[in-house]
Amino acid sequence: MSKVDILLGLQWGDEGKGKVVDVLTSDYNVVARFQGGPNAGHSLEFNNIKHVLHNIPSGVFHPGCINVIGNGVVIDPIVFAEEIHSLEKLGVNLKKSLKISKKAHLILPSHRELDAASEAVKGKEKIGSTLKGIGPTYMDKTGRNGIRVGDILLPDFRERYNFLKNKHKEILKQYNYNSNIEQHEDAWFKGVAILSQYDLIDSEYELNQYIEQGKKVLAEGAQGTLLDIDFGSYPFVTSSNTICAGACTGLGIAPHRVGEVYGIFKAYCTRVGSGPFPTELNNEFGEKIRKVGVEYGATTGRPRRCGWLDLVALKYAIMLNGVTQLIMTKSDVLSSFESIKVAVAYRVNGVETDRIPYDINSPIEPVYKEFKGWMCDISGFKSADDLPEELLAYIQFVEHETGVPVRIVSVGPSRDETIVRE
């Protein structure tokens, strides 16, 4: 019997999960997304072409790999249809390789309207939603009002849709929000028709069957640990469990089935939208990281806030997820920095701590350790033996502090710009 390996982000998302899944997929028979929705933007780059996936798992470019959208995911049929169309133009046909859980929830046009209305009313207190309707869809899920993929197959699907839409319209009246739900319905139902052409499955049964058969399964997370609904920087979080435990509930696999847990982190930190960010650099260094790293949201296009690596937050994320192997991305972005800092502790109300405080929105002063930069272009390096001493010192410090090995170092955006360390 095989185990399910899990790959997830350890920061505020955008760590480079899409590329790493694509790199690792050749070792797996199945790649399964376990939470999130089209607010995810998993970027993959090869053959000088950049691809951004939102709902569809990142194993789609490997022939023979089965891709599963799990029950913990929320799907917008409009975005799904656009993704399918984009992939078909690249010659990727997913009819045989893509399977979708009947228990995954659908994002309605009215969910997107509710998202926009909710953010608008918050004003300066807005959480930085991607406005994709994710939050309202998960609210309907936990409120037991949601529409699921399997409902497409039921004779009263239209009635279920209209009932929920009308309920949303009543809520929108309370916001005094002018909605345009009907203008999106035609595209939405066309998306539903495309969705229904794929293999809609009881994914919990099929995934466990794959495990019993000895197939290698990789669970792919979206967003990042610090955006987890329970353990992230609340309320500036996403609406699902982004941590390792979310793979169990989002796919229907038991905890003892979990094998390796790959935790991905950038060599620095970024964040999109509002919320606390202790190591944020509102200066020329932050701007340089953004420019060199092309730090703009893959889904929203918004400029990402940039800052130094935060070891307090990283160790917290490693603890929550039981990470067994670390993967460091975007080390090449820091190649032109003479010195690099890492936050090793926080100072809160004058007291130094190595823990994230409950009120993470309170003033936090990072305590930094400084490292000498490697000051050379590493993007063409192919072996761990090629890496400069300064970068190795940086990596070894992270390993020593976290107690977890850094197995993979990404030195560029392309699939082949990846170094595996023994």
ChimeraX attribute file (.defattr): number of C-alpha atoms within 10 A of each C-alpha:
attribute: neighborCount
match mode: 1-to-1
recipient: residues
	/A:1	12
	/A:2	16
	/A:3	20
	/A:4	29
	/A:5	20
	/A:6	27
	/A:7	29
	/A:8	28
	/A:9	30
	/A:10	31
	/A:11	27
	/A:12	22
	/A:13	28
	/A:14	28
	/A:15	29
	/A:16	23
	/A:17	29
	/A:18	26
	/A:19	26
	/A:20	24
	/A:21	24
	/A:22	22
	/A:23	19
	/A:24	14
	/A:25	21
	/A:26	15
	/A:27	11
	/A:28	19
	/A:29	19
	/A:30	25
	/A:31	29
	/A:32	29
	/A:33	28
	/A:34	31
	/A:35	29
	/A:36	26
	/A:37	29
	/A:38	25
	/A:39	22
	/A:40	25
	/A:41	23
	/A:42	28
	/A:43	21
	/A:44	23
	/A:45	17
	/A:46	14
	/A:47	8
	/A:48	9
	/A:49	8
	/A:50	11
	/A:51	18
	/A:52	19
	/A:53	22
	/A:54	23
	/A:55	25
	/A:56	26
	/A:57	27
	/A:58	27
	/A:59	29
	/A:60	21
	/A:61	18
	/A:62	17
	/A:63	13
	/A:64	14
	/A:65	20
	/A:66	20
	/A:67	25
	/A:68	28
	/A:69	30
	/A:70	32
	/A:71	26
	/A:72	25
	/A:73	26
	/A:74	29
	/A:75	27
	/A:76	26
	/A:77	26
	/A:78	22
	/A:79	19
	/A:80	22
	/A:81	19
	/A:82	12
	/A:83	16
	/A:84	20
	/A:85	14
	/A:86	15
	/A:87	17
	/A:88	12
	/A:89	9
	/A:90	11
	/A:91	10
	/A:92	15
	/A:93	16
	/A:94	19
	/A:95	11
	/A:96	12
	/A:97	18
	/A:98	22
	/A:99	22
	/A:100	26
	/A:101	23
	/A:102	21
	/A:103	24
	/A:104	26
	/A:105	25
	/A:106	26
	/A:107	29
	/A:108	29
	/A:109	24
	/A:110	25
	/A:111	27
	/A:112	22
	/A:113	22
	/A:114	26
	/A:115	19
	/A:116	18
	/A:117	20
	/A:118	20
	/A:119	17
	/A:120	14
	/A:121	13
	/A:122	10
	/A:123	9
	/A:124	10
	/A:125	13
	/A:126	16
	/A:127	18
	/A:128	15
	/A:129	21
	/A:130	22
	/A:131	20
	/A:132	25
	/A:133	26
	/A:134	28
	/A:135	24
	/A:136	23
	/A:137	28
	/A:138	24
	/A:139	14
	/A:140	16
	/A:141	17
	/A:142	10
	/A:143	9
	/A:144	9
	/A:145	15
	/A:146	21
	/A:147	21
	/A:148	20
	/A:149	24
	/A:150	19
	/A:151	18
	/A:152	20
	/A:153	12
	/A:154	10
	/A:155	9
	/A:156	10
	/A:157	15
	/A:158	12
	/A:159	10
	/A:160	16
	/A:161	16
	/A:162	11
	/A:163	12
	/A:164	17
	/A:165	18
	/A:166	12
	/A:167	13
	/A:168	19
	/A:169	19
	/A:170	11
	/A:171	14
	/A:172	18
	/A:173	11
	/A:174	9
	/A:175	14
	/A:176	11
	/A:177	17
	/A:178	11
	/A:179	17
	/A:180	11
	/A:181	16
	/A:182	12
	/A:183	10
	/A:184	13
	/A:185	15
	/A:186	11
	/A:187	16
	/A:188	21
	/A:189	15
	/A:190	14
	/A:191	19
	/A:192	19
	/A:193	14
	/A:194	15
	/A:195	21
	/A:196	16
	/A:197	9
	/A:198	15
	/A:199	17
	/A:200	21
	/A:201	19
	/A:202	17
	/A:203	24
	/A:204	19
	/A:205	12
	/A:206	16
	/A:207	21
	/A:208	22
	/A:209	13
	/A:210	18
	/A:211	18
	/A:212	12
	/A:213	11
	/A:214	13
	/A:215	18
	/A:216	18
	/A:217	27
	/A:218	28
	/A:219	27
	/A:220	28
	/A:221	30
	/A:222	32
	/A:223	29
	/A:224	26
	/A:225	32
	/A:226	26
	/A:227	28
	/A:228	22
	/A:229	18
	/A:230	17
	/A:231	17
	/A:232	22
	/A:233	22
	/A:234	19
	/A:235	17
	/A:236	21
	/A:237	27
	/A:238	28
	/A:239	19
	/A:240	24
	/A:241	27
	/A:242	32
	/A:243	32
	/A:244	30
	/A:245	17
	/A:246	19
	/A:247	30
	/A:248	21
	/A:249	18
	/A:250	28
	/A:251	28
	/A:252	20
	/A:253	21
	/A:254	13
	/A:255	13
	/A:256	9
	/A:257	14
	/A:258	20
	/A:259	15
	/A:260	15
	/A:261	21
	/A:262	29
	/A:263	30
	/A:264	29
	/A:265	25
	/A:266	23
	/A:267	26
	/A:268	25
	/A:269	26
	/A:270	27
	/A:271	24
	/A:272	21
	/A:273	17
	/A:274	16
	/A:275	19
	/A:276	17
	/A:277	19
	/A:278	21
	/A:279	24
	/A:280	20
	/A:281	18
	/A:282	11
	/A:283	10
	/A:284	9
	/A:285	16
	/A:286	19
	/A:287	17
	/A:288	18
	/A:289	24
	/A:290	19
	/A:291	13
	/A:292	13
	/A:293	17
	/A:294	12
	/A:295	21
	/A:296	18
	/A:297	19
	/A:298	18
	/A:299	17
	/A:300	15
	/A:301	10
	/A:302	13
	/A:303	17
	/A:304	20
	/A:305	21
	/A:306	25
	/A:307	25
	/A:308	23
	/A:309	25
	/A:310	25
	/A:311	20
	/A:312	21
	/A:313	23
	/A:314	23
	/A:315	22
	/A:316	19
	/A:317	23
	/A:318	25
	/A:319	11
	/A:320	14
	/A:321	22
	/A:322	16
	/A:323	24
	/A:324	16
	/A:325	19
	/A:326	23
	/A:327	25
	/A:328	24
	/A:329	24
	/A:330	20
	/A:331	20
	/A:332	23
	/A:333	23
	/A:334	23
	/A:335	20
	/A:336	15
	/A:337	15
	/A:338	11
	/A:339	13
	/A:340	20
	/A:341	19
	/A:342	23
	/A:343	21
	/A:344	19
	/A:345	21
	/A:346	26
	/A:347	14
	/A:348	16
	/A:349	10
	/A:350	9
	/A:351	8
	/A:352	14
	/A:353	15
	/A:354	16
	/A:355	12
	/A:356	16
	/A:357	12
	/A:358	10
	/A:359	11
	/A:360	16
	/A:361	15
	/A:362	12
	/A:363	13
	/A:364	21
	/A:365	17
	/A:366	21
	/A:367	18
	/A:368	18
	/A:369	11
	/A:370	11
	/A:371	16
	/A:372	15
	/A:373	20
	/A:374	24
	/A:375	16
	/A:376	13
	/A:377	14
	/A:378	21
	/A:379	19
	/A:380	13
	/A:381	17
	/A:382	15
	/A:383	12
	/A:384	15
	/A:385	11
	/A:386	12
	/A:387	17
	/A:388	15
	/A:389	13
	/A:390	14
	/A:391	20
	/A:392	15
	/A:393	15
	/A:394	19
	/A:395	17
	/A:396	16
	/A:397	14
	/A:398	22
	/A:399	16
	/A:400	10
	/A:401	13
	/A:402	19
	/A:403	15
	/A:404	18
	/A:405	18
	/A:406	22
	/A:407	16
	/A:408	20
	/A:409	25
	/A:410	26
	/A:411	24
	/A:412	21
	/A:413	21
	/A:414	18
	/A:415	18
	/A:416	18
	/A:417	17
	/A:418	24
	/A:419	21
	/A:420	13
	/A:421	12
	/A:422	8
